[in-house]
Amino acid sequence: MAATMISVPKNMVLRYTMDVFKNYGLSDEDAKYAADCLVQTTMWGIDSHGIIRLLIYSQRLGNGALKASPNIRVIKEFGAVALMDGDGCLGYIGAREATKKAVSLARQFGIASVQMKNSNHFGAAGLYAREAAEEGMIALIMSNTPINMAAPGSKGPVLGNHPIAFAAPMFDGNKPMVFDTCMSEVAGGKLLVAKEKGEKIPFGWAVDKDGNPTDDPAAGLAGAFLPLAGHKGYCFALMEEVLTGVLAQGAFLNTIGHLFKEPTKTSYVCHHMLLINPLAVAEKADWMRDMQELRCQIKGTSMRDANAQLIFPGEIEEGVAAKREKEGIPMTETLFASLNEVGKPFGLAMSL
Ligand SMILES: NC(=O)c1ccc[n+]([C@@H]2O[C@H](COP(=O)([O-])OP(=O)(O)OC[C@H]3O[C@@H](n4cnc5c(N)ncnc54)[C@H](O)[C@@H]3O)[C@@H](O)[C@H]2O)c1
């Protein structure tokens, strides 16, 4: 049976999420930042990594798997390269600090590579890619994840479906180009959303615990996600593993704690923020002209359907955000009720 959908005002969800984080001991600034991240991700339509994640983060903050007041710090620095320790932080806060550090190094050196170990799930990689692009940087943001994805021919999961986001500034007042994805056919959170709505998933997204194709999201979550484009997704994920866990001398493959299957264990995931300042080589006006030309040629592509237009990466999210700004956030009644359960111990509630 299809789930009943309701519409919830953005500001109500934002305030509530911030209050929940504060009650778990986050500072006002961190609670606001983390709440902004969750709600903004939902506003973009990335429901798999938006407000639904408050459920697992609050559980983890409550049991100490996430530290509310971590000692996030730079532990090594050499020129434009820095290594940071996230000290078991909520991933959003660690990623914010790593991005800030990378922007400052890229301003100084034209390029920056900031790695962070001992962090946790940071949600949508595009959050930090956009932040860096708003500071005028080209960004490549990566993170490793717990093992959850099969490789061609493997019996079960072998490595993580690591997210990656690329962003490039336009400098013309338009939103940056943003491609924010991961190495499996779809993010695991899309299976979570389907499960929550009582929907089936397409075959090709995941296999069950015995390696059989499945259209049941719960069976897929218990099994393994399938890599995008077969060996390519598998090898790209391995590349990310090297550029995150191995390079940061942090956790990788089976030393990463699973977000859902091991809710009391700190995940210790690693991030990598790789930034380039385009103005180190290009004049601002030239960069702007060329990015506009790139976008123009892509948007001007002739399509089989004369009414269609190619999508420039990032456009979908901006469109959904504008719609949700007007109409509120669509969510199932069950998710609304589950979110309200989180605030109950603190006397917090959202009511429509
Ligand atoms: N933190 C983690 O551990 C983790 C793990 C996996 C995924 N994620 C996040 O999950 C989210 C969803 O990942 P996904 O792999 O399902 O992404 P996806 O396959 O839905 O791809 C989304 C991206 O593709 C672009 N896009 C979509 N359709 C397009 C089209 N027709 N033409 C051009 N561009 C198009 C969008 O603008 C967006 O940038 C991402 O935000 C990712 O960072 C996070």
The ligand as an SDF file (V2000), in Angstrom:
LIG
                    3D

 44 48  0  0  0  0  0  0  0  0999 V2000
   28.0560    9.9170    2.5600 N   0  0  0  0  0  0  0  0  0  0  0  0
   27.9650    8.7560    1.9890 C   0  0  0  0  0  0  0  0  0  0  0  0
   28.4690    7.7740    2.5100 O   0  0  0  0  0  0  0  0  0  0  0  0
   27.2230    8.6060    0.6780 C   0  0  0  0  0  0  0  0  0  0  0  0
   27.2500    7.3780    0.0020 C   0  0  0  0  0  0  0  0  0  0  0  0
   26.5780    7.2840   -1.2080 C   0  0  0  0  0  0  0  0  0  0  0  0
   25.8990    8.3760   -1.7400 C   0  0  0  0  0  0  0  0  0  0  0  0
   25.8930    9.5490   -1.0540 N   0  0  0  0  0  0  0  0  0  0  0  0
   25.1400   10.7130   -1.5870 C   0  0  0  0  0  0  0  0  0  0  0  0
   23.9000   10.2500   -2.1080 O   0  0  0  0  0  0  0  0  0  0  0  0
   23.4170   11.1660   -3.0770 C   0  0  0  0  0  0  0  0  0  0  0  0
   22.7970   10.4280   -4.2470 C   0  0  0  0  0  0  0  0  0  0  0  0
   23.7810    9.6310   -4.9000 O   0  0  0  0  0  0  0  0  0  0  0  0
   23.4150    8.8070   -6.2240 P   0  0  0  0  0  0  0  0  0  0  0  0
   24.5950    7.9910   -6.5700 O   0  0  0  0  0  0  0  0  0  0  0  0
   22.1050    8.1020   -6.0550 O   0  0  0  0  0  0  0  0  0  0  0  0
   23.2780   10.0130   -7.2690 O   0  0  0  0  0  0  0  0  0  0  0  0
   22.4920   10.0700   -8.6480 P   0  0  0  0  0  0  0  0  0  0  0  0
   22.8280    8.8920   -9.4670 O   0  0  0  0  0  0  0  0  0  0  0  0
   21.0500   10.3370   -8.3570 O   0  0  0  0  0  0  0  0  0  0  0  0
   23.1510   11.3310   -9.3460 O   0  0  0  0  0  0  0  0  0  0  0  0
   22.8370   12.6260   -8.9170 C   0  0  0  0  0  0  0  0  0  0  0  0
   23.6760   13.6140   -9.7050 C   0  0  0  0  0  0  0  0  0  0  0  0
   23.4790   13.4570  -11.0980 O   0  0  0  0  0  0  0  0  0  0  0  0
   22.9630   14.6600  -11.6600 C   0  0  0  0  0  0  0  0  0  0  0  0
   21.9810   14.2230  -12.6430 N   0  0  0  0  0  0  0  0  0  0  0  0
   20.9150   13.3990  -12.4490 C   0  0  0  0  0  0  0  0  0  0  0  0
   20.2760   13.1740  -13.6070 N   0  0  0  0  0  0  0  0  0  0  0  0
   20.9490   13.8500  -14.5590 C   0  0  0  0  0  0  0  0  0  0  0  0
   20.7880   13.9940  -15.9830 C   0  0  0  0  0  0  0  0  0  0  0  0
   19.8030   13.3680  -16.6400 N   0  0  0  0  0  0  0  0  0  0  0  0
   21.6670   14.7660  -16.6350 N   0  0  0  0  0  0  0  0  0  0  0  0
   22.6890   15.3880  -15.9650 C   0  0  0  0  0  0  0  0  0  0  0  0
   22.8930   15.2860  -14.6520 N   0  0  0  0  0  0  0  0  0  0  0  0
   22.0290   14.5250  -13.9620 C   0  0  0  0  0  0  0  0  0  0  0  0
   22.3600   15.4320  -10.5240 C   0  0  0  0  0  0  0  0  0  0  0  0
   22.3890   16.8320  -10.7660 O   0  0  0  0  0  0  0  0  0  0  0  0
   23.2940   15.0360   -9.3890 C   0  0  0  0  0  0  0  0  0  0  0  0
   24.4520   15.8310   -9.4030 O   0  0  0  0  0  0  0  0  0  0  0  0
   24.6070   12.0640   -3.4100 C   0  0  0  0  0  0  0  0  0  0  0  0
   24.3720   13.3000   -2.7630 O   0  0  0  0  0  0  0  0  0  0  0  0
   25.8210   11.3700   -2.7680 C   0  0  0  0  0  0  0  0  0  0  0  0
   26.8390   12.2550   -2.3290 O   0  0  0  0  0  0  0  0  0  0  0  0
   26.5500    9.6950    0.1270 C   0  0  0  0  0  0  0  0  0  0  0  0
  1  2  1  0
  2  3  2  0
  2  4  1  0
  4  5  1  0
  4 44  2  0
  5  6  2  0
  6  7  1  0
  7  8  2  0
  8  9  1  0
  8 44  1  0
  9 10  1  0
  9 42  1  0
 10 11  1  0
 11 12  1  0
 11 40  1  0
 12 13  1  0
 13 14  1  0
 14 15  2  0
 14 16  1  0
 14 17  1  0
 17 18  1  0
 18 19  2  0
 18 20  1  0
 18 21  1  0
 21 22  1  0
 22 23  1  0
 23 24  1  0
 23 38  1  0
 24 25  1  0
 25 26  1  0
 25 36  1  0
 26 27  1  0
 26 35  1  0
 27 28  2  0
 28 29  1  0
 29 30  1  0
 29 35  2  0
 30 31  1  0
 30 32  2  0
 32 33  1  0
 33 34  2  0
 34 35  1  0
 36 37  1  0
 36 38  1  0
 38 39  1  0
 40 41  1  0
 40 42  1  0
 42 43  1  0
M  CHG  2   8   1  16  -1
M  END
$$$$
